[in-house]
Amino acid sequence: MEFEVGNTQYLEQLSNGNTAIIRQIAELFLEQTPGDVDLLVAYIRDEDWDAVYKQAHYLKPTLIYVGAKGLHTEISTIERLAKGRQELHKLPAMVDHMRSKLATLYDELNAYLKTIE
């Protein structure tokens, strides 16, 4: 299955092709990530840069599990800027862009889940 944002190869390798594990990880990602991103947005709005850094750091590995390398790079940049207190004015637009890509990723993962047992 061809994805625009994600890539399930890593997930398939990580689970040795075990569809139950793939399903569990993907469903957990779909369930938790929107709330995690909402927290990131709230921390940016509140200008709580330590919390932004920690939340971005927390989100980073979950994006790798679903093969979202581009989003991983974006969240890494957000993490770095928040930690270094650099170019903080860019963070809202960066997160908005990331949310748009995440919406595509959610659709991709939901479609993928329909193809596995």
VMD Tcl script that draws the C-alpha trace (Angstrom):
set ca {
  {0.00 0.00 0.00}
  {1.43 3.37 -1.06}
  {1.39 6.13 1.54}
  {1.99 9.84 1.18}
  {3.02 10.51 4.81}
  {3.55 7.18 6.53}
  {5.24 3.90 5.69}
  {4.26 0.71 7.43}
  {7.50 -1.14 6.60}
  {9.09 -0.28 9.93}
  {5.97 -1.33 11.80}
  {5.83 -4.59 9.85}
  {9.50 -5.30 10.56}
  {9.17 -4.34 14.22}
  {6.28 -6.78 14.64}
  {7.70 -9.52 12.39}
  {4.54 -9.15 10.33}
  {2.28 -9.96 13.28}
  {-0.94 -8.22 12.27}
  {-2.29 -8.22 15.84}
  {0.73 -6.21 17.01}
  {0.54 -3.93 13.96}
  {-3.13 -3.31 14.66}
  {-2.46 -2.61 18.34}
  {0.32 -0.10 17.65}
  {-1.58 1.65 14.83}
  {-4.80 1.89 16.82}
  {-2.94 3.24 19.85}
  {-1.26 5.83 17.63}
  {-4.62 6.85 16.16}
  {-6.21 7.06 19.60}
  {-3.49 8.93 21.47}
  {-1.73 11.17 18.97}
  {-4.53 13.71 18.40}
  {-4.67 14.47 22.13}
  {-0.89 14.59 22.35}
  {-0.79 17.12 19.52}
  {-3.58 19.13 21.17}
  {-1.38 19.34 24.28}
  {1.52 20.56 22.15}
  {-0.70 23.28 20.69}
  {-1.86 24.33 24.17}
  {1.71 24.54 25.43}
  {2.69 26.70 22.46}
  {-0.33 28.95 23.03}
  {0.67 29.27 26.70}
  {4.30 29.87 25.71}
  {5.40 27.06 28.03}
  {8.57 26.26 26.11}
  {9.79 23.57 28.51}
  {6.48 21.73 28.09}
  {6.64 22.23 24.29}
  {10.11 20.70 24.27}
  {9.04 17.73 26.43}
  {5.85 17.10 24.46}
  {7.69 17.22 21.14}
  {10.31 14.86 22.53}
  {7.53 12.51 23.67}
  {5.86 12.52 20.23}
  {9.03 11.94 18.25}
  {9.40 8.14 18.55}
  {5.71 7.45 17.88}
  {6.08 8.96 14.44}
  {8.89 6.57 13.59}
  {6.74 3.55 14.45}
  {4.35 4.44 11.64}
  {7.10 5.43 9.24}
  {6.32 9.15 9.25}
  {9.92 10.26 8.71}
  {8.95 13.70 7.44}
  {6.80 14.34 10.49}
  {9.58 13.02 12.69}
  {11.88 15.62 11.18}
  {9.28 18.35 11.75}
  {8.69 17.43 15.39}
  {12.46 17.24 15.91}
  {12.74 20.81 14.65}
  {9.94 21.94 16.97}
  {11.71 20.19 19.83}
  {15.04 21.83 19.02}
  {13.58 25.32 18.66}
  {11.63 25.07 21.92}
  {14.64 23.74 23.80}
  {16.91 26.47 22.45}
  {14.25 29.19 22.70}
  {14.89 30.02 19.05}
  {12.47 31.28 16.43}
  {9.53 30.52 18.71}
  {7.22 32.64 16.54}
  {7.45 29.90 13.87}
  {6.09 27.13 16.09}
  {2.33 27.72 15.61}
  {2.62 27.55 11.82}
  {4.89 24.50 12.05}
  {2.38 22.66 14.22}
  {-0.50 23.64 11.90}
  {1.45 22.20 8.98}
  {2.19 19.07 10.98}
  {-1.49 18.67 11.89}
  {-2.43 18.77 8.21}
  {0.02 15.97 7.46}
  {-1.19 14.03 10.49}
  {-4.75 14.13 9.15}
  {-3.47 12.44 5.99}
  {-1.52 9.94 8.07}
  {-4.62 9.08 10.12}
  {-6.52 8.39 6.90}
  {-3.66 6.26 5.60}
  {-3.46 4.20 8.78}
  {-7.22 3.69 8.92}
  {-7.18 2.49 5.30}
  {-4.23 0.21 6.05}
  {-5.96 -1.30 9.08}
  {-8.86 -2.31 6.81}
  {-6.44 -4.40 4.73}
  {-5.08 -6.52 7.58}
  {-6.78 -9.17 9.67}
}
mol new
graphics top color blue
foreach p $ca { graphics top sphere $p radius 0.5 }
foreach p [lrange $ca 0 end-1] q [lrange $ca 1 end] { graphics top cylinder $p $q radius 0.2 }
display resetview
